[in-house]
């Protein structure tokens, strides 16, 4: 059973940083891409970043809204994916989710980071990030 669990959210002042973690289990982690998404109150889900598996050369993708501020990485030995978030702003306030659709490469169309709906598509329960002074 595919399981993902996020951690690392919290309250941070504008301009501050947080590192989110995503612990994965129930599948052969190194073979699949993992993405980060967020959803703010009253808004739709937004794809932020995604990292390919080794077959995709671990290529990282970023939405324009976070490019240059967020950095994704993965540790296959620990089955972990991280999202380093710098220069956070109030608009970054949201619940952040990691997710996988068990494809080796990320789905990026016209610069948008998407996730394919399938029988194995899984999101974690999310971690809340609040950016406020």
C-alpha positions in Angstrom: 0.0 0.0 0.0 1.5 3.3 -1.1 1.8 5.7 1.8 3.2 9.3 2.0 3.5 11.4 5.1 4.5 15.0 5.1 6.1 16.9 8.0 7.9 20.2 8.6 5.2 22.7 8.3 4.6 25.5 10.7 4.4 29.3 11.2 7.2 31.4 9.6 7.7 35.1 9.1 7.8 36.6 5.6 11.2 36.1 4.2 11.8 33.0 6.3 12.5 29.4 5.3 11.1 25.9 6.0 12.1 22.5 4.8 9.3 20.0 4.3 9.8 16.3 4.4 7.9 13.5 2.7 8.3 9.9 4.0 7.3 7.3 1.5 6.5 3.6 2.0 4.8 0.7 0.3 6.5 0.9 -3.1 9.9 0.8 -4.7 10.7 4.4 -4.1 13.6 5.0 -6.4 11.7 3.9 -9.5 9.0 6.7 -9.3 8.7 10.4 -9.5 7.4 12.4 -6.5 5.7 15.8 -6.5 4.8 18.6 -4.1 1.5 20.3 -4.3 -0.3 22.9 -2.2 -3.8 24.1 -1.7 -4.7 27.4 -0.1 -8.1 28.1 1.5 -10.6 28.8 -1.2 -8.2 27.9 -4.0 -7.5 25.0 -6.2 -4.6 22.6 -5.9 -1.3 23.9 -7.4 1.6 21.8 -8.5 4.8 23.3 -7.2 7.7 20.9 -7.9 8.4 17.4 -9.0 11.5 15.2 -9.2 11.9 12.3 -11.6 13.2 8.8 -10.8 16.6 7.6 -11.8 15.3 6.7 -15.2 14.5 10.4 -15.6 17.9 11.4 -14.4 16.4 12.8 -11.2 15.4 15.9 -13.2 13.6 18.5 -11.0 10.7 20.6 -12.3 9.3 23.8 -10.7 6.3 26.0 -11.2 7.0 29.6 -12.1 5.6 30.7 -8.8 8.3 29.0 -6.8 11.2 28.8 -9.2 14.3 30.2 -7.6 12.8 30.0 -4.1 12.0 26.3 -3.7 14.3 23.4 -4.2 13.3 19.7 -4.3 15.6 16.8 -3.5 15.3 13.1 -2.8 17.2 10.5 -0.7 16.5 7.1 -2.1 18.3 5.4 0.7 15.8 6.9 3.2 12.8 6.9 1.0 12.5 10.6 1.5 11.7 13.7 -0.6 12.4 17.2 0.7 11.2 20.6 -0.3 13.4 23.5 0.8 11.4 26.7 0.8 13.1 30.0 1.0 11.9 33.6 1.0 8.5 32.6 2.0 5.7 35.1 1.5 2.1 35.3 2.8 0.8 34.0 -0.5 2.7 30.7 0.2 0.3 30.0 3.1 -1.3 26.7 2.3 -1.5 23.0 3.1 1.4 21.3 1.3 1.1 17.7 0.0 3.5 15.3 -1.5 2.1 12.9 -4.1 3.0 10.2 -6.5 1.2 8.6 -9.4 3.8 5.8 -9.7 5.2 7.0 -13.0 9.0 7.3 -13.4 8.8 10.8 -14.8 6.9 13.9 -13.7 4.0 15.1 -15.7 4.6 18.6 -16.8 2.5 20.2 -19.5 3.0 23.8 -20.6 4.9 24.5 -17.5 2.2 23.1 -15.2 3.1 20.3 -12.8 0.3 17.8 -12.9 -0.4 14.4 -11.5 -2.1 11.6 -13.4 -5.2 10.1 -11.8 -4.8 6.4 -11.6 -5.3 3.4 -9.2 -2.0 4.1 -7.4 -2.1 7.9 -7.3 -1.6 8.8 -3.7 -1.4 12.1 -1.7 -0.2 12.4 1.8 -2.4 14.1 4.5 -0.6 17.4 4.1 1.3 19.8 6.4 0.2 23.3 7.0 2.5 26.2 6.2 1.5 29.6 7.5 3.5 32.7 6.5 2.7 35.7 8.7 4.3 38.4 10.8 
